[in-house]
């Protein structure tokens, strides 16, 4: 016949109670770890993930329209295109923007005022949007940048096309094109 000893039952109950306490402590540690990690992702790394989400949603790119040569009645060129060398930076691809700007200062002719304006512009724009650092580089500056391109993360030297007007007074009549500014938007009340 089976006989139950009360001391045997109480020791098994204590053993089960201790095991349940340890299991519940382990669950609490895991739960606090998960909650802590989620909080860290939402608070400390929110800017990074917001930027990645926006980058997945929108693909913005600016392309210049193809424009031909404009001549007057006598065949004299009024407007034409010329090749220019640009330097652009994508802040998202640059680990240290200050170090990059100082390095660019040693490679091309960048003033402290220009660097200050670039930092201000970078703070206002989206991280993945390219910022034009220099609009009209010389061939020697452009080739020097291409030589050190492996050291310059986030830098894009680009050959682009710019509109050239022979007579500046006719530029608006012929079709001057530029980016819209805040001032232009305020004038336009539609």
Residue, then its C-alpha position, 0 to 999 in steps of 0.5 A: x500500500x502507498x503511504x504518503x509522508x507529509x514531510x515528503x510532500x512539503x519538500x516536493x512543494x518547496x522544490x516546485x516553488x523554488x523552481x517556479x520562482x527561478x522560471x518566473x525570474x528568468x521570464x522577468x529578465x527576458x521581458x525587461x531585456x526585450x522592453x529595454x531593447x525596444x525602448x532603445x530602438x525607438x528612442x536612441x535610434x529613431x532618426x536612423x530608422x525613420x530615415x531608412x523608412x522614408x528612403x524606402x518609401x520615396x525615391x527622389x532624384x533630380x534630373x536636368x531636362x535636355x535642352x538644345x541650342x537656341x539661335x537667333x534669326x542670323x544663326x548667332x547662339x543665344x543659349x547653349x549647354x556646357x559641361x561642368x564638374x560638380x561635387x556632391x555629398x550624400x550625408x547618409x553615406x558619410x560617417x563623419x561629415x565634419x572630418x569629410x568637410x575638412x578633408x575636402x577643404x584640403x583637396x579643393x578650394x573651400x572657405x570656412x564660410x562655405x563649410x558653415x553654409x554647407x553644414x546649415x544646408x545639411x541640417x535642413x535637408x533629408x539625409x539621403x538627398x545629395x548636396x552640391x558642395x561645388x558647382x563648377x570645379x576645375x579639371x585639376x580639382x575634379x581629377x584630384x577628387x577622383x584620385x582620393x575618392x576611395x578615402x571620401x565616403x559619401x562624395x560623388x564627383x559628377x559631370x553635369x550640363x549647365x545652361x550657358x547664355x551669351x548675353x545675360x540680359x536675354x536669359x529670362x526671355x530665352x528660358x532661364x531655369x532654376x530651383x524654386x526658392x522659398x521667396x518664389x513660393x511666398x509670391x505664388x499664392x494659389 
